[in-house]
Amino acid sequence: MRAALFALALTSPAIAAPCGGDFGDFLAAMEAEAIAQGVPAEKATAFFKGARIDEKVLKADRNQGVFRKTFLDFSQSLISKQRLSTARAKSDSLDDIFTRAETEYGVSRGILLAFWAFETDFGQIQGDFNTRNALLTLAHDCRRPELFQPQVLAAAQLFALDEFDLNTTGAWAGEIGMVQMLPKDILERGVDGDGDGLILLKTSEADAILSGARMLQYHGWRAGEPWLAEVSLPDGFDWSLTGLDTQRPTEKWEALGVTARNGALASGLQASILLPQGRKGPAFLVYPNYRVLFEWNKSFVYVTTAAYFATRIEGAEPYAAGNPEPALSLDEMTALQEKLAALGHDVGKIDGILGAGTRAAVQKEQLRLGLPADGWPTEALLDAL
């Protein structure tokens, strides 16, 4: 049955029902689509019966202020000696599972441990939002129905497979289990790691770890390659070469005086110089595998922190924090984004969050104005605009 539902999941429409409007009509349309995708009628009826809108989910969706933190603040709040010690202990105690992840999917244990730590504190805090209601709330809401309606249908399919129950809880956005995967990812890329015939990411460490590894492999993770390394940059470095939009072979970076703070740079790989808080803060060289991590989480600060923590788990030294220029306030960042948008830059949603689009726009304006083009917004830039 899993194979049949999986095949139907691949062909599911982006929008199965009109968003907004009467919630009862919406549920009926979603139920009809679930049946059309092969969910037995009695299972579909049971899945949608009694569902409700969760206003707390909508509130959480509109307020994601944690990603307004700087890299240093965010990383220092998430990474502790205790969490690092626990990660390394988990690596030892579950060595057979992590070895399978590395052998079968090519994904480093450091990356899997970092996301496991950050997502649920190694499975201890998996979220208390009712997953069915959360998914249906976001699928009915008109902000991102094309993302969440397929997730509702995938959850209904998992319900038909006895791998999801109506009391399942998780994150506000519908992610489930120890590594917080959405239902469609579980349906299509979940792994029965413990051999019990079921894929249960809430209770099985093997299922969760191997499913996460398979998902990263699917999105392009390259076995045996690094993802991030801390580097030192020479005096007089051209800051306009930094940022994710510029990629060069590591050998060319070395020719410009870029050196690894620990060990050596990987040879033969394309890489970018990343300055999460500008030229006066930490500096990293990021490889193709770093970009794959955005398939797990879209936040620049979150992904960079997880990538860095993964290197720490595997033995890297703490970063050189430096002394970055102060971050702009929320009001200042919002005003900056408005100015950048007015100049024709695509900064995405004006939300006060320094995402990839805003960073790229900042760097372009810094270069135009003759300021150090390191992608870090400052009061000097705001005033100059």
DOROKOL-82287 format. One record per residue: x, y, z of N, C-alpha, C, O in turn. Coordinates in steps of 0.05 Angstrom, whole numbers, plus 32768, in hexadecimal, padded with zeros to 4 digits. Each point is the difference from the previous one (the first is absolute). Last residue first. Example, Ala and Ser with C-alpha at 12.3 -4.5 7.8 and 13.67 -1.06 7.14 Angstrom:
81017FD3808E8010801880017FF18016800E800A80168004
7FFC7F777FFB7FEE8018800080128018800080158000800D
end
This chain:
81B3845880337FEA7FFC7FED7FEA801480057FEB7FFF7FF2
806280018045800880077FE47FEA7FFB7FEC7FFF800D7FEB
7FF67FDB80718001801D7FFD800680087FE37FF680147FF6
800C7F9180207FE4800A80028000801E7FFC7FEE800B7FF2
80667FCC80127FF27FF97FE77FE4800C80017FF7800C7FEC
803A7FFD8062800D80107FEB7FF27FFB7FE57FFB80127FF1
7FEE7FBA805B7FF3801A8000800B80127FEA7FF280117FF5
80157F887FF68008801180167FF0801A7FFF7FF280067FED
80137F8C7FE87FF4801A800180088010801980007FF68016
80347FBC7FAE7FF58005801B7FF5801C8002800F80137FFD
80207FC57FB67FE57FF680037FF48003801B7FEA7FF68006
806D80297FD280017FE6800E7FE47FF480057FFE7FEB800D
803A80687FC57FE97FF07FF580007FE4800C80057FED7FF2
801C807C802B800A7FE480007FE97FED7FF97FEC7FFF800E
800780617FC980037FF6801B800B7FE37FFF7FFF7FF37FEB
7FE6804A7FCA801C8001800980047FF8801C80158007800C
7F987FFA7FBC800580188010801D8002800A80078013800E
7FD97FA27FBD7FF980197FF180088019800F800880147FF4
80027F988037801480037FEA7FFB80197FF08012800F7FF9
7FB07FDB804A801A8007800C801580057FEB800F80138001
7F9E7FCC7FE47FFF801C800680198009800E800980177FFB
7FEF7F8E7FF08000800F7FE78000801E8006800E80107FF2
7FEA7FB58057801B7FFF7FF4800180117FE78014800E7FFB
7F987FE7802E801280108010801B80027FF4800C80157FFE
7FB77FB07FDB7FF9801B7FFA801280148010800A80147FF5
7FFD7F90801E800A80057FE57FFB801D7FF88012800D7FF4
7FCB7FD6805E801D80018001800C80077FE4801280107FFE
7F917FE180098007801A800C801F80038001800B80157FFA
7FD27F997FE87FF980157FED8009801B800B800A80107FF1
7FFF7FA4804880137FFF7FE97FFB80177FED8013800D7FF6
7FC88007806B80037FE77FF0801280037FE9800E80157FFD
7FD4801E8060801680027FED80047FE57FF280117FF08007
7F958041802680127FE98002801580027FEA7FFA80057FE9
7FB78036802480158005801480147FEA8003801180018012
7FA380067FAF7FFA7FF5801A8015800580157FFE7FF68017
7FDD80107F7D800C801480127FF87FF9801C7FE980068009
80227FB47FA27FED800D8013800F8014801180167FFA800B
80217FF57FA17FEB7FEF800A7FED800F80127FFC80187FFD
804D800E7FD180077FF8801B7FEB7FEC800B80027FF98018
802280367F887FED7FEC800980097FF6801C80127FEF8002
800080757FCC800B7FE780087FEA7FED800A7FEC8009800C
800D80567FD57FFD7FEB7FEC800B7FE5800880007FED7FF0
7FF680698041801680027FED7FFF7FEA7FEB80117FFF7FEE
7FB28003805B7FFB80177FF0801580057FEA7FFB800C7FEB
80127FAF80557FEA7FF97FED7FF980187FEE7FFB7FFC7FE8
80438013805C800C7FEE7FEC7FEB7FF87FEB800580007FE8
7FDE80338062801180107FEF800C7FEF7FE9800180097FE9
7FCE7FCB805A7FEE80117FF0801080117FEC7FF780047FE9
80387FC880557FF47FF07FEC7FED80107FEE7FFF7FFB7FE8
80278031806280157FF97FEC7FF47FF07FE9800580057FE9
7FC5800D8062800480187FEF80147FFB7FEA7FFD800A7FEA
7FF77FB280547FE880037FF0800280187FED7FF97FFE7FE9
804B7FF4805780017FEC7FEA7FE880027FEE80037FFD7FE7
7FFE803B8064801480087FED80037FEC7FE9800280087FE9
7FC47FE4805F7FF580177FF0801480097FEB7FF980077FEA
80237FB580517FEA7FF67FEF7FF580177FEE7FFC7FFC7FE8
8067801380367FE87FF9800F7FEB7FF67FEC800480027FE7
80667FF480047FEA80137FFF7FE97FF680117FFC7FE88003
80697FFA80157FEA7FFA7FED7FEC801780017FFD800D8014
806F800180027FE57FF9800B7FEB7FFB7FEB8000800C7FEA
80677FDD80017FF1801980057FE47FF980097FF57FEB7FF9
80597FCE801C7FF0800B7FEB7FF3801A80077FFB80068018
80577FBE80087FF28016800C7FEF800E7FEB800680167FF7
80267F7F80198006801B7FF67FF1801580107FF77FFC8016
800C7F9D7FEC7FE880117FFF8006801B7FF47FEF800C7FF3
803C7F927FFF800A801980097FEA80157FFC7FFA80087FEA
7FF07F8C8026800780167FED800D8018800E7FFD80038018
800E7F96800C7FED80167FFF800880167FED801880057FFC
800D7F9A7FEC8002801280177FEA80157FFE7FF480047FEB
80037F957FED800A801B7FFA8001801180197FF17FFB8014
7FEC7FA67FE3801B8007800A800B801B7FFB801680068009
7F907FCD7FE680157FEF7FF3801C800A800680137FF67FF4
7FA28039802C7FFB7FE4800980167FEE7FF680087FEE800D
7FF8806B7FD480097FFE801C7FFC7FE3800B80127FF6800E
7FCD801F7F9D801D7FFF7FFF800C7FFE801C80147FF28005
7F8F80197FF280087FE57FF6801E7FFD7FFF800B7FEB8005
7FD0806980107FFE7FED801780087FE47FF7800D7FF2800F
7FED80517FAE80178004801280007FED801780157FF48007
7FA180097FC080187FF77FF180198004801180117FEF8001
7F9E8032802180007FE2800080197FF67FF2800C7FED800A
7FE780707FF580057FF7801B80017FE1800280127FF5800C
7FD580337FA3801C8005800580087FF7801C80167FF58003
7F8F80057FE480117FED7FF1801D80048006800F7FED8003
7FB4805080257FFD7FE5800A80127FEC7FF2800F7FF1800D
7FEE80687FD4800D7FFF801B7FFF7FE3800B80137FF6800B
7FC0801C7FA3801D80037FFD800E7FFC801B80147FF18001
7F8B7FE47FE5800C8016800E801F80007FFD800C7FEC8006
7FB27FD17FDA800580167FEE800F8017800D800980127FF2
7FF67F7E801C7FF68019800D800880177FEE801780017FF7
7FF47FA87FE87FF67FF8801B7FF48018800E7FEB7FFE800E
803F800B7F9E7FE87FEF7FFC7FF47FF6801A7FE97FF88001
806880397FFB7FE980127FFE7FE77FF17FF97FEA800B8001
806D7FCC80027FF38002801A7FE8801380007FEF7FFE8012
804E7FF47FA37FEB7FEB80027FF08004801A7FE97FF98002
8064803C7FEC7FE8800A7FF37FE97FEC80027FE880078000
806F7FE280207FF3801580117FE680097FF47FEC8003800F
804D7FC27FC17FEF7FF380137FF2801480137FEA7FFA800A
805980247FB47FE57FF97FF67FED7FF380147FE880057FFF
80628036802F80027FEE7FE97FE47FF97FF67FEC8008800C
8048804C80317FEA7FED7FFE80017FF27FE58004800C7FEB
803C803080617FFF7FF77FE47FEA7FEB7FFF80017FEC800F
800A8068803A7FFE7FE47FF980037FFD7FE27FF880117FF1
80168039806A80017FFC7FE380007FE27FFB800F7FF1800C
7FD4805C8049800B7FE77FF77FFF7FFE7FE17FEF800C7FF4
800F8057802A7FF77FE9800E800D7FE67FF6801480027FF2
7FF580587FE9800C8001801B7FF77FE8801180087FFF8018
7FD980147F8D801D7FFB7FFF800D7FFF801C80167FF68002
7F807FF07FF5801280147FF4801D7FFA800480087FEB800C
7FB17FDC80147FFD801B800C801580137FF5800A8012800F
7FEF7F967FCC7FE58003800C7FFB801B800D7FE980098000
80557FD37FB08005801180177FE58005800E7FF380147FF9
803E7FA57FB97FE88009800F80098010801880107FF78010
80167FE17F8A8007800B801A7FE7800C800D7FF280107FF4
80147F9A7FC47FFA801D8003800A8008801C80027FF08012
80127FBB7F9F7FFA8009801B7FFB801E80008008800E7FED
800F7F8D7FD67FF7801C7FFF7FF88009801C7FF67FF08010
80557FC27FE17FE3800680047FFA801E7FFB801180118007
80487FBD7FFB7FF07FF97FE97FE2800580037FF07FF67FF0
804A7FFF806A800980077FE57FEB7FF87FEB7FF17FED8004
800A803380697FFC7FE97FED800780097FE47FFA80167FF8
80378015805F7FE780037FF07FFE7FE77FED80147FF57FF8
801E800480698004800A7FE57FE580027FF27FED7FF38007
802B8012806780047FED7FEB8005800E7FE5800D80157FFF
7FC9802A804080067FE5800B80047FEE7FE87FEF7FFE7FEE
8004805C800180098003801B80077FE6800D80107FFF8013
7FF880197F827FEF7FF38014800B8006801C80187FFF8004
7FF680457FA6800B7FE8800D7FEC7FF580157FF0800F800B
8020803C7F9B7FED7FF48012800C7FE7800C80097FEE7FF1
801E804D7FCA80098002801B7FED7FF68015800480038018
7FFA7FFC7F847FFA801B800A80078003801E7FFB8016800B
800E7F977FC9801280127FF17FFC801D8009801280117FFE
7FB47FAC8022801A7FFE800D801480137FF38011800B800D
7F9B7FEE7FCC7FFE800E801A801B7FFF800E80098014800C
7FF07FBB7FA68000801D7FFA7FFD80118019800C80158003
7FED7F8D8003801C80077FF98002801E7FFA8015800C8006
7F967FCB800A800F80068018801D80087FFA800C8010800F
7FA880057FAA800D7FE8800A801180088019800A80168002
7FA180267FED801A7FFB7FF3800B7FE6800A7FF97FF78016
7FA7804F7FEB800D7FE6800580197FFE7FF0800280087FE9
7FAD8043803B801B7FFD7FF4800B7FE5800780047FFA8018
7FA8802480097FFD80047FE3801B7FFC7FF280017FFD7FE8
7FF1800180797FF97FE77FF37FFE80037FE280007FEC7FF1
80438051804D7FE47FFC7FFC7FFA7FE77FEF80127FF77FF1
8048804D800B7FF37FF080147FE27FFD7FF97FF580107FF1
804C80287FE180017FE47FF77FF27FED80137FFD7FE87FFA
8010807680157FEB7FFC7FEC80007FE47FF57FED7FF77FF3
8056802C804A7FE77FF7800D7FEA7FFA7FEC7FED7FF18006
807F800B7FF57FEB800D7FF17FE57FF6800B7FF87FEA7FF9
8068801D80407FEF7FEE7FF07FE980107FF37FF58013800C
8056800A80317FFB800B7FE57FEF7FEE7FEF7FFF80047FE8
80317FCB80657FFC801C80007FFC800A7FE3800D7FF67FEE
7FD97FA480228017801280027FF8801D80027FEA80087FF9
7FDE7FA1802F800380107FE78017801380038005800B8016
7FD87F908016800B801B80068004800D7FE580097FF47FED
7FAD7FBA8031801880097FF3800A801B800B7FF1800F800D
7FCA7F9280048007801B8008801A80087FF380137FEF7FFE
7FA47FCB7FD880198001800F8006801D80087FFC80127FEF
7FB27FA47FE48008801A800A801B7FFE800F80057FEC800D
7FD57FCB7FC27FEA80137FFB8009801C80097FF780137FF4
803B7F897FE57FFA801180177FE980137FF97FF680007FE9
80157F9C7FEC8009801B7FFC7FF9801180197FEC7FFA800D
7FFE7FA67FE1801C80048004800A801C7FFD801880058002
7F8C7FE57FD0800E7FEF8014801D80078001800D80047FEB
7FA0803C7FFB80167FF27FF380117FF28014800C800D8011
7F87801A7FE480187FFE801180157FEE7FF27FFA7FEB7FF6
7FAA802F7FEA801980057FF380197FFF8011801680087FF7
7F887FE480198002801D7FF8801C80077FF6800580177FFA
7FE67F9080267FEE80067FEA8003801D7FF67FFF80057FE8
80317FE08064800B7FF47FE87FEE80067FE8800B80077FEA
7FD680148069801680117FF8800D7FF57FE68008800F7FEE
7FB47FBE803A7FF580197FF6801680127FF57FFE800B7FEB
80197FA580417FF67FFB7FE57FF580197FF4800380047FE8
801A8000807180177FFC7FEE7FF67FFC7FE3800B800B7FED
7FB47FFB8058800D80197FFB80177FFE7FED800480127FEF
7FD47F9F802B7FEE800F7FEF800B801C7FFA7FFF80097FE9
802F7FC0805480037FF67FE47FED800F7FED800880047FE9
7FF280108074801B80077FF680037FF87FE3800A800F7FF0
7FA47FDA803C8004801D7FFE801B80077FF3800180107FED
7FEA7F9580277FEE800A7FEA8006801E7FFB800280087FEA
802A7FD0805F800B7FF67FE67FEF800B7FE9800B80087FEC
7FD9800A806C8018800F7FF9800B7FF87FE5800880107FF0
7F917FEB803480167FEF7FF7801880117FF87FFF800F7FEC
7FAA8015803080097FED801580197FF07FF9800C7FF58012
7FC880507FB57FFC800A801C800E7FEE80148009800A8015
7FF07FE37F8C8016801380077FFD800B801C8013800D800A
7FCF7F9A7FBC7FF68010801680158012800B80117FF88010
7FD17FBB7FA28012801780017FF5801380147FEC800E7FFB
800B7F807FF87FF4801A800180158016800080177FFB8007
7FFD7FA67FFB7FEB80027FEB7FF1801B80007FEF80047FEF
80607FDE80477FE67FF7800B7FE980027FED7FE97FFB8007
807C801D7FF47FF67FE77FF57FE67FF7800C7FFA7FE87FFE
8040806A800F80027FEB80147FF37FE67FF77FFF7FEC800F
800480657FBA801B7FFA800880037FE9801480157FF38001
7FAB80357FB07FFB7FEE8017801B7FF7800B800A7FEA7FF8
7FE080747FD0800F7FE680017FF87FF180197FFF800B8016
7FDB804C7FA380037FF4801A800D7FE47FFE7FFD7FF27FEC
7FE7804E7FCC801C7FFA800680057FF5801C80177FFE8008
7F9180187FD180107FFC7FE8801C7FF78006800D7FF17FF0
7FB3802480567FF37FED7FED80137FF87FEA80017FE87FF8
801B805B80437FFF7FE6800E7FF47FEB7FED800B7FEA7FFE
7FF5806F7FE5801C7FF6800080017FE4800D800E7FEE7FF8
7FA0803F800980077FF87FE4801C7FF57FFF80057FEC7FF2
7FDB803780627FF47FE77FF880087FF67FE480057FE97FFC
80408056803A7FE480037FF87FF57FE67FF580107FEF7FF7
803F801A80567FFB7FFF7FE37FE280037FFA7FEF7FF78010
8055800980467FEC80137FF67FFE80007FE2800980137FF3
802C7FB6804E800E80127FEE7FED80137FF18008800E7FEE
7FD67FB4805380198009800C801080137FEF800E8011800A
7F867FEA7FE580157FEE8008801A800C8009800380198002
7FB780187FB97FFB7FEA8013801B7FF3800780127FFD7FF0
7FBC80667FE580177FED80007FFC7FEC80167FF680078016
7FCF80477FD67FF97FE57FF880177FEC7FFE7FFC7FE97FF8
8000807680287FFE7FFF7FE37FFC7FE47FF680027FFB7FE8
8009801980767FE9800F7FF67FFC7FFF7FE27FEA80027FF6
80477FAB803C8004801D7FFE7FE7800E7FF47FEF7FF37FF5
7FFA7FB28037801A80087FF58002801E80007FF4800E8010
7FC77F9180058007801C8005801C80057FF580107FEE7FFC
7F977FC77FFC801C80077FFB8005801D80057FF080117FF7
7FBB7FBB800D800B800E8017801E80077FFD800D800A8012
7FC07FC47FAE7FF3801B8001800A800F80187FFB80188002
80457FA07FCD7FE57FFF800C7FF7801D8005801080137FFF
80397FAE7FC07FF8801B800A7FE57FFD800E7FEE7FF37FF5
803A7FC57FDD8019800D80087FFB801D8009801380108003
7FB17FAA7FD380037FFC801D801B800B800A800B7FF78013
7FCD80117F9380157FEC800380057FF9801E80127FF08006
7FB080547FDE7FF67FE77FF480147FE980037FF97FE87FFF
8021806E801D7FEA7FF680127FF57FE67FF57FFB7FED8010
804280417FBA800E7FF380177FEC7FF5801480047FEA800B
7FD880487FAF800B7FE77FF580107FF180167FFE7FE78002
7FE1806E80127FE97FEE7FFD800A7FE47FF67FF67FEC8008
804980597FFC7FF97FF7801B7FE97FED7FFF7FFF7FEC800F
8019803D7FA180147FEC80077FFB7FF6801D80037FE88005
7FC6805D7FDB7FFA7FE77FF180157FEA80077FF87FE98002
8016806D80227FE87FF4800B7FFA7FE57FF37FFA7FED800E
804B80457FCE80087FF4801A7FE97FF4800E80027FEB800D
7FF180467FA2800C7FE57FFB80097FF3801A80007FE78001
7FDE807080087FEB7FED7FF8800B7FE57FF97FF57FEC8008
8044806080107FF57FF080157FEA7FED7FF87FFB7FEC800D
803780527FB780137FF080107FF27FEC801280087FE98002
7FC680547FCA800D7FEE7FEE80157FEF800E80077FEB7FF6
7FC9805B80377FF17FE77FFD800E7FEC7FEE7FFD7FE88003
801A8073803080117FEC7FF27FF17FE57FFC800A7FEB8007
7FC980698016801C80097FFD80117FEC7FF1801080087FEE
7F8F7FF4802E800780077FE4801D80097FFD800880097FEA
7FC47FAD805B8009801C7FFF800B80067FE4800B7FEE7FF3
7FDE7FBA80227FE880107FFC8007801D7FFE7FF3800F7FF1
80507FB380237FF77FFA7FE67FE780107FF87FFC80077FE9
80297FFF806E8012800D7FED7FF87FFA7FE4800580117FEE
7FC97FC580567FFF801D80058010800E7FEB7FF780147FF4
800E7F8F800E7FE780097FF47FFD801E80047FF5800E7FEE
80557FCA803B80037FFE7FE37FE6800A7FF28002800F7FED
7FFD7FEC8072801480147FF7800280007FE1800080167FF4
7FCB7FA980367FF3801A8000801380167FF77FF880127FF2
802A7F9680157FEA80017FEC7FF4801B7FFF7FFD800C7FEA
80447FE48058800B80027FE67FEB80027FEA800280107FEE
8000801580787FF47FE97FF3800780027FE27FF880147FF3
804A801480577FE980087FEF7FF57FE67FF3800F7FEF7FF7
803F801A80457FE77FF7800B7FE8800A7FF07FE98000800A
808B7FE67FF07FEA80127FFA7FE57FF580097FFC7FE88001
805E7FF2800E7FF87FFD7FE47FE880117FF87FF77FFF7FE9
805C7FED80617FEB80147FFD7FF880007FE3800C800D7FEF
80337FB2802E7FF3800680197FE980147FFD7FEC7FFE800E
80577FDF7FAE7FE67FF280037FF0800780197FEA7FF68003
806C80337FE680047FE37FFE7FE67FF1800780017FEB800D
7FF980737FEA80127FFA801780027FE180037FFC7FF58016
7FD780367F9F7FF17FF5801680107FFA801A7FF77FF28011
802A803F7F9D7FE37FFC7FFA7FF17FF880197FEA800B8006
80767FFF7FFB7FF280197FFE7FE27FFD7FFD7FF08010800B
80497FA37FFA8003801080187FEF80197FFE7FF180068013
80147FC37FA27FF27FF2801580008010801A7FEC8002800E
8048801D7FAA7FE380057FFC7FEF7FF280157FEC800A8009
80717FE77FFB7FFB801C80047FE280067FFC7FF4800E8011
802C7F9B7FDF7FFF8006801C7FF9801D80057FF280078013
801B7FDD7F947FE87FF4800B7FFD8006801E7FEA80058009
806580187FCC7FE9800E7FF67FE67FF5800C7FEF80108009
80617FC3800B8000801A800C7FE880107FF87FF3800D8010
80217F9E7FC97FF17FFF801A7FFF801B800D7FED8006800E
801A7FED7F868010800180187FEF7FFF80197FEA800C8001
7FFC7FCA7F9E7FFC80188010800F7FFE801A7FFD7FEC800F
7FF47FD27FA5801680127FFD7FFF80198011800F80137FFB
7FB87F997FFA7FF680197FF5801680157FFD7FFB80167FF5
80147F8F802B7FEB7FFC7FED7FF7801A7FF37FF780007FE9
80507FFE805980067FEC7FEC7FEB80007FEA80067FFF7FE8
7FF1803A8064801780087FF180057FED7FE9800780097FEA
7FB47FE480527FFA80197FF2801780087FEE7FFB800A7FEA
80127FAC804E7FEE7FF97FEA7FF980197FF0800080007FE7
8032800C806680107FF47FEC7FF07FF77FE8800880037FE9
7FCC801F8062800D80157FF180137FF57FEB8004800D7FEB
7FD07FB6804D7FEC800E7FEF800E80167FF07FFA80037FE8
803A7FCC80567FF87FEE7FE97FEC800F7FEE80017FFC7FE8
801E802F806880147FFF7FEB7FF77FEF7FE8800680077FE9
7FD4801E806F7FF17FF87FE880127FFD7FE87FF880067FE9
802C8013806B7FED7FEB80087FEF7FF67FE87FF77FEA8001
804B805C7FF3800D7FE780097FEB7FEB800580037FE97FF7
7FE0806D7FF180107FF57FEA800C7FE5800780017FEE7FF0
7FD3804480537FED7FF37FEE800F7FF37FE87FF97FEB7FF7
803A804980437FF87FE7800E7FEC7FF07FEE80027FE87FFE
8019806D7FE580167FED7FFD7FF97FE6800E80087FEB7FF6
7FBA805A801380027FF97FE480167FEB7FFC7FFC7FEC7FF2
7FFB803B80637FEA7FEE7FFA80017FF57FE47FFD7FE97FFB
8040805B801F80067FE7800D7FEB7FEA7FFA80077FE97FFB
7FE9806F7FE780167FF47FF180087FE5800C80057FED7FF1
7FBB8045803C7FF47FF67FE780167FF37FEF7FFB7FEC7FF2
8020803C805E7FEF7FE980067FF57FF47FE680007FE87FFC
80328068800180127FEA80067FEF7FE6800480087FEB7FF8
7FCA805C7FCB800B8001801B80127FE8800380007FED7FF0
7FC0804E7FC380177FEE8003800B8004801C800980168008
7FAC801E7FD97FFA7FE47FFA80167FED80077FFB7FE88006
800B807880057FE87FF8800F7FFA7FE27FFC7FF57FF38012
805180387FBE80087FFE801D7FE87FF8801180047FF58016
7FEF80197F8D80117FE9800580087FFD801D80017FE9800A
7FCB80627FDD7FF17FE87FFB80117FE780067FF77FEE800E
803180697FF77FEC7FFC80157FF27FE57FFD7FFC7FF28014
804180257FA9800E7FFC80197FEC7FFB801780037FEE8010
7FDB80267F99800D7FE68001800D7FFB801B7FFD7FEB800B
7FB280597FF880197FFE7FF1800B7FE480027FF87FF08011
7F9D80237FF680198000800F801880007FEE7FFE7FF57FE9
7FA680037FFC800B801B7FFF801980028010800E80158000
7FB97F9D7FFB801380027FEA800A801C7FFB800F80057FED
7FAF7FE5805580197FF48008801580037FEA801880018005
7F8A801B7FF3801480148008801B7FF380088014800F8000
7F8F7FDC7FD280187FEF8001801880118007801480007FF2
7F7D800580028014800B801280177FED800480017FF08012
7FB07FFE7FB98003801C7FFB8017800D8011800880167FFB
7FDE7F8E800E800880047FE48006801D7FFA801080067FEF
7FCC7FE18065801C7FF87FFE800A80047FE3801780087FFD
7F8E8008801380108014800F801E7FF97FFD801080127FFC
7FB37FB17FE1800180187FF080108016800D800F800E7FF3
7FE27FA4803E80117FFA7FE9800380187FEE801680077FF8
7FAE7FFB8050801C8003800A80147FFA7FEA8016800B7FFF
7F8C7FEA7FF38008801C7FFF801D80038009800E80137FF7
7FBE7F987FDD801080068018800B801D7FFE801380057FF1
7F967FBD7FE2801580147FFC800D8006801B7FF280028014
7FE17F9C7FD97FF9801C8005801880137FFA80177FF77FFE
7FB87F9B7FF8801780127FFD7FF7801D80057FE980077FFB
7FE07FA580038006800E8019801880137FFE8008800B8015
7FF27FAD7FA07FEB80048014800A800E801980147FF7800B
80227FE97FA97FF7801C7FFF7FEB800680157FFA80178006
802D7F907FF18016801380027FF6801D8003800A800F8010
7FB97FA87FE1800A8001801C8016801580038001800D8014
7FDE7FE47F957FEB800C801180098002801D7FFC8015800D
803C7FBE7FB77FFF801C7FFA7FEC800F801180058015800B
80007F8D7FFA8018800C800D8000801F7FFB8006800F8012
7FB77FBD7FC57FFB8001801D8018800C800F7FFC800D8014
800A7FE97F8D7FEC801480087FFC8001801E7FFE8016800B
80617FCE7FCA7FE67FF480037FEC8014800C8006800F8012
804C80127FB47FFB7FFB801C7FE47FF380027FED800C7FF6
803B80137FB680037FE480097FFC7FFA801D80027FE98008
7FF4806B7FC1801C7FF8800080057FE4800C80167FF78003
7F9480327FFA80097FFE7FE4801D7FF77FFE80087FF47FEC
7FD4801E80687FF47FE77FF680097FFC7FE380067FEA7FF7
801380678031800E7FEA800D7FF67FE57FF580107FEE7FFB
7FC380607FEA801A7FFD7FF380107FE9800C800E7FF27FF1
7FA1802480377FFB7FF57FE5801A7FFC7FF180037FEC7FF2
8001803F80617FF97FE480047FFB7FF27FE5800A7FEA7FFB
80038073800780197FF280057FFC7FE2800480107FF07FF7
7FA580487FFE800F7FFF7FE7801B7FF1800480087FF17FEE
7FC1801D805D7FF37FEE7FEE800F7FFD7FE680037FEA7FF5
801A8055804B80057FE580097FF47FEC7FEC800D7FEB7FFA
7FE0806F7FF7801C7FFB7FFA80077FE38008800D7FF27FF1
7F9E802F802580027FFB7FE3801D7FF97FF880047FEF7FEF
7FEF802B806A7FF27FE67FFB80017FF97FE280067FE97FFA
801A806C802380137FEA80067FF47FE57FFB800E7FED7FF8
7FDD80727FD47FF57FEE801480127FE8800680087FF27FED
802C80607FE97FE47FF77FFE7FF87FEE8016800D7FFD8014
805980057FC77FEE8013800C7FE37FF57FFF7FFC7FE97FF9
80407FEE7FBD80088009801B7FEB8014800A7FF1800C7FF1
7FFE7FA17FC78004801D800380078008801D7FF47FF58013
802A7FAB7FC77FE7800D80098005801E8002801680088006
802F7FBD7FDD7FEA7FED7FFD7FE5800D80077FEB7FF57FF8
807E80277FE57FE9800A800E7FE87FED7FFB7FF77FFD7FEA
805B7FE87FF5800B801380147FE9800B8011800280048018
7FF57F9A7FBD8000801B7FF8800A801380167FFE7FF98017
80247F9F7FDB7FEB8010800D8001801D7FF78015800B7FFC
80237FA57FEE7FF0800D7FEC7FEA8012800C7FEE800A7FF2
80517FC180418011800E7FED7FEF80107FEC800A80137FF3
7FCD7FB4804D800A8018800C801080117FED800080188001
7FE17F917FE67FEB80157FFE8009801A800D7FF980167FF6
80407FA080107FFE80077FE47FEB80167FFD800480137FF0
80067FC88066801880107FF87FFE800A7FE4800580177FFA
7FBA7FAD80267FFC801B800A801780127FF97FFC80187FFA
800D7F8E7FEE7FEA800C7FF17FFA801D80097FFD80127FF0
80447FBA803F800980067FE47FEA800E7FF0800680137FF1
7FE57FCD8066801280178001800980087FE4800080187FFA
7FCE7F9980137FEF801880008011801980007FF980147FF3
end
